[in-house]
Amino acid sequence: MVLHDFLPSGNGYKIRLLCACLGLNVTLKEYDITKGETRTEAFLALSPNGKIPVLELDNGDVLSESNAILLYLAEQHASLLLPTDLITKATIYKWLFWEQYSHEPNIAAVRFWLTHNAMNELKEQMLPDRVQQGNAALQLMDDTLKKQTFLIGDIISLADICLFAYTHVAEEGGAYQLSDFPNIQRWIKTIESQDWFIPITQR
Ligand SMILES: N[C@@H](CCC(=O)N[C@@H](CS)C(=O)NCC(=O)O)C(=O)O
């Protein structure tokens, strides 16, 4: 398998972290998204959406959208991270969909704007609202994690792999303070202590 990726990307890191957890070998092909390397004719022929992560399977199938890739790999390997009970599964789907709508646009986008010198007048106007919504998302996670070890209860799941990616680097850029969310901080330490854990910077 080849993972087309950009190392600082949390969306890409979700896949790398899951592969580490499942013990899967994946070859990394890196692109610099700040230089438009995912907008070339060759990349668009691979994935017309022009964004990483993209997973190219050994049989030539090509998958995009980080959370779809997470679900594919977890299903394919019958991972305990995605239990078969339908209600538990739906709870995991809930977190994955919520991540893309309520978390990633506020936390990942803001981190990218502030760490890649990508601010402009429009983004300056959008920033306060995005940060307010990002803090609301972090608060929801913190309230959940006050009651239980992981996002769906006391077992680690695909929801934790997905949400860990951008949450643990939310402070980068300076818009968010994780010290405001002690239960998230404890959850981050728990995930970092897993024996399969790899950091976002690891190839
Ligand atoms: N919803 C997509 C988002 C993918 C995405 O936004 N990728 C960014 C990096 S994290 C990207 O490739 N941006 C480059 C571009 O749009 O040119 C996913 O979860 O995979």
The ligand as a Gaussian input file, in Angstrom:
#p B3LYP/6-31G(d) Opt

LIG

0 1
 N      -11.923000      15.717000       4.320000
 C      -10.611000      15.400000       3.835000
 C       -9.734000      16.631000       3.981000
 C       -8.406000      16.458000       3.268000
 C       -7.605000      17.741000       3.317000
 O       -8.136000      18.833000       3.620000
 N       -6.307000      17.616000       2.984000
 C       -5.451000      18.762000       3.019000
 C       -4.296000      18.507000       3.982000
 S       -4.854000      18.080000       5.618000
 C       -4.852000      18.968000       1.626000
 O       -4.440000      18.024000       0.982000
 N       -4.772000      20.221000       1.149000
 C       -4.112000      20.523000      -0.062000
 C       -4.967000      21.230000      -1.056000
 O       -6.185000      21.380000      -0.810000
 O       -4.409000      21.638000      -2.062000
 C      -10.021000      14.208000       4.596000
 O      -10.447000      13.967000       5.735000
 O       -9.185000      13.482000       4.049000

